[in-house]
Amino acid sequence: MKVTNNGKGLTIEADYVESAILTEALRKSVLAYEQENSKEFADEAREIISDLINNQVV
């Protein structure tokens, strides 16, 4: 995995397995945030998941 910060955002270069691990970890964080009634953090994690899934370059 390679992560680059250009000052405006992060670019993550990951293979399929690494991407799946990141996505699953974020999904688990959403569940944890919801159990703690931290809706804003859960929503932010969902947004990151959406960005990961929708902005993939194959």
C-alpha positions in Angstrom: 0.0 0.0 0.0 1.2 3.5 -0.8 -0.4 6.6 0.6 0.3 10.1 -0.8 -0.7 13.4 0.7 -0.7 16.2 -1.9 -2.0 18.9 0.6 -5.6 18.6 -0.6 -6.3 15.0 0.2 -4.9 11.5 0.4 -4.3 9.2 -2.4 -4.3 5.5 -1.4 -2.8 2.9 -3.8 -3.8 -0.5 -2.5 -4.3 -3.9 -4.0 -7.7 -5.7 -3.8 -7.0 -7.4 -0.5 -5.7 -4.2 1.2 -8.7 -2.3 -0.1 -11.1 -5.0 1.2 -9.4 -4.8 4.6 -9.7 -1.0 4.8 -13.3 -1.1 3.8 -14.2 -3.8 6.3 -12.4 -2.0 9.1 -14.4 1.2 8.3 -17.7 -0.8 8.3 -16.8 -2.1 11.7 -16.1 1.4 12.9 -19.5 2.5 11.7 -21.1 -0.1 13.9 -19.0 0.9 16.9 -19.8 4.6 16.4 -23.5 3.8 16.1 -23.4 1.7 19.4 -21.8 4.7 21.1 -24.5 7.1 19.6 -21.8 9.0 17.7 -23.9 9.6 14.6 -21.6 12.3 13.1 -18.6 10.0 13.2 -20.6 7.1 11.8 -21.7 9.3 8.9 -18.1 10.4 8.2 -17.0 6.8 8.1 -19.8 5.9 5.7 -18.7 8.8 3.5 -15.1 7.5 3.5 -16.4 4.0 2.6 -18.4 5.5 -0.3 -15.4 7.4 -1.5 -13.2 4.3 -1.4 -15.8 2.2 -3.4 -16.8 4.9 -5.9 -13.3 6.4 -6.6 -11.4 3.2 -7.3 -9.2 3.1 -10.3 -8.6 -0.4 -11.7 
